[in-house]
Amino acid sequence: MADLRTDKARQGRTGRPVLYVLIAALALCLVVFIGLQFYGKTLPDQNIGGTEASDTTAAPAAPANSQTGVVTPGTPAPGTAPAN
């Protein structure tokens, strides 16, 4: 097998052309990002669903019956007659 020199066995050239492409892509991304920021600021501030914030209702009132539905041993369940 032939000996390969390390400077000739590379995938491709590196250097300034690659750096220029990367810098240009980064600059283009920044221009698009700044443009989107200006576009977002010019949109009207409104709800997507068309509902107003004032249309919300308050939470329902707590029921008058304050039983929690928890049954402890030795006490009858709510709505049942006590055992004799």
C-alpha positions as CSV (number, residue, x, y, z in Angstrom):
1,M,0.0,0.0,0.0
2,A,1.2,3.5,-0.8
3,D,2.2,5.9,1.9
4,L,-0.1,8.9,2.2
5,R,1.1,12.2,3.3
6,T,-1.0,13.8,6.0
7,D,-1.3,17.1,4.1
8,K,-2.7,15.3,1.0
9,A,-5.2,12.9,2.8
10,R,-7.8,15.6,3.7
11,Q,-11.5,15.6,2.9
12,G,-11.5,19.0,1.5
13,R,-9.9,22.4,1.8
14,T,-10.6,24.6,4.7
15,G,-9.8,28.3,5.0
16,R,-11.3,31.6,4.1
17,P,-14.0,30.6,1.6
18,V,-15.7,28.3,4.2
19,L,-15.4,31.1,6.8
20,Y,-17.0,33.6,4.5
21,V,-20.0,31.3,3.9
22,L,-20.5,30.7,7.6
23,I,-20.3,34.5,8.3
24,A,-22.7,35.3,5.5
25,A,-25.2,32.6,6.8
26,L,-25.0,34.0,10.3
27,A,-25.5,37.6,9.0
28,L,-28.5,36.5,7.0
29,C,-30.0,34.7,10.1
30,L,-29.6,37.9,12.1
31,V,-31.3,40.0,9.4
32,V,-34.3,37.6,9.3
33,F,-34.5,37.6,13.1
34,I,-34.5,41.3,13.3
35,G,-37.1,41.6,10.5
36,L,-39.4,39.1,12.4
37,Q,-39.1,41.2,15.5
38,F,-40.2,44.3,13.7
39,Y,-43.0,42.4,12.1
40,G,-44.2,41.0,15.4
41,K,-44.3,44.5,17.0
42,T,-46.5,45.9,14.2
43,L,-49.2,43.2,14.6
44,P,-52.3,44.3,16.5
45,D,-52.6,42.9,20.0
46,Q,-55.7,40.7,20.0
47,N,-56.8,37.3,21.1
48,I,-56.6,34.5,18.6
49,G,-59.9,32.9,19.6
50,G,-61.8,36.2,19.4
51,T,-62.9,36.0,23.1
52,E,-62.4,39.0,25.3
53,A,-60.7,38.8,28.7
54,S,-63.8,40.4,30.2
55,D,-66.0,37.5,29.1
56,T,-64.5,35.2,31.7
57,T,-66.7,34.2,34.6
58,A,-65.9,33.8,38.2
59,A,-65.4,30.3,39.7
60,P,-68.6,28.7,40.9
61,A,-69.5,29.2,44.5
62,A,-68.7,26.4,47.0
63,P,-71.6,24.1,47.6
64,A,-73.6,24.5,50.8
65,N,-72.9,20.9,51.8
66,S,-69.4,20.9,53.3
67,Q,-68.9,17.1,53.3
68,T,-65.8,16.2,51.6
69,G,-66.8,12.6,50.7
70,V,-64.1,11.1,52.8
71,V,-65.3,8.1,54.9
72,T,-63.3,7.2,57.9
73,P,-63.6,3.7,59.6
74,G,-66.4,3.5,62.1
75,T,-68.5,6.2,60.6
76,P,-71.3,5.6,58.1
77,A,-71.0,6.7,54.5
78,P,-72.9,9.9,53.6
79,G,-76.5,9.1,52.7
80,T,-76.6,5.7,54.5
81,A,-78.3,4.8,57.7
82,P,-76.1,4.1,60.7
83,A,-75.6,0.4,61.5
84,N,-77.3,-0.9,64.7
